[in-house]
Amino acid sequence: MDDTPDDIHALFKGAPKSTEFRKLRKRLVQEVRSAIETYGMIEPGGKWLVCLSGGKDSYAMLAILHELKWRGLLPVELLACNLDQGQPGFPSTVLPEFLEKMGVPHRIEYQDTYSIVVDKVPQGRTYCSLCSRLRRGNLYRIAREEGCTAVVLGHHRDDILETFFMNLFHGGRLATMPPKLLNEEGDLFVYRPLAFVSEADCEKFSRQMNYPIIPCDLCGSQDGLQRMQVKGILDEWERRTPGRRNIMFKALMNTRPSHLPDPALFDFLGLARREGSEASIDQIDDNIPDLRCRD
């Protein structure tokens, strides 16, 4: 993936020349392109509202989407958007100045949702749920005002895994963030093109590109978040067995409704024996765990 001054996008100017970074960049481009193609995110005349928090993930997403568009692989219009939620100490000039410098079309919106969250959420409770609902509502509004067909979020593979386990441990359901979603009103898609990308790669990429990363002090300052607990569990599993996260994510793409006990997914009541079948226990689907009785 060689660049010349004539074909590189401004977001990649000054990129490290090391082989390691070139491989990282190529991997990100391939994984984002794969997610876009796998879930059918491109539609004729599409316009994407690319949502930026100023964190490492959204910077990586912005750069890779513009890389794909620059190379003619993403035929949609991109509009970057940052929603300034009024958090105390938020450096409100960082993103506008960065986007102007990079020549990226953008919209900066100020809505003081921080005061609403602090007022409504009891002391000691986490802000994430209400904060995200208010943010999502504003982003949908902005997307409609700008004539966008999709709201594009920077959730990566690890976010999707963490949400799955949060639902499993605390919500009593098997569910997570889908890479592609239609909103309740049916007029906007929600895309997550980083669905196949690891958090570690987002971190490496944005740090090596020296993007001006803005930390989220609203959520990050609260201890005991369920997501942080789950993240710690996954980190430990990954430490003990490198590659475990990738295997678990592949499992989310390889579900078997007939092997799960949910009657809404599979017609167990309609399941019938074939008369005359003499299959032995050894011929039963070998994907089913040991069926022998245990003491």
Protein Blocks (a to p, Z undefined) as FASTA:
>chain_A
ZZdfklpcfklgoiafbfklmmmmmmmmmmmmmmmmmnopacghiacddddehiaklmmm
mmmmmmmmmnopaccddddddddehighiafklmmmmmmmnopacddddddfklmmmmmm
cghiafklmmmmmmmmmmmmmmmmnopabdcdfbdfklmmmmmmmmmmmnopacdddfbd
cdfkopaccddfklmpcfklmmmmmmmnopacdddfklmmpghiaklmmmmmmmmmmmmm
ghklmmmmmmmmmccfklcccfklpcfklpccdehiacdfklgcfkbccfbdcZZ
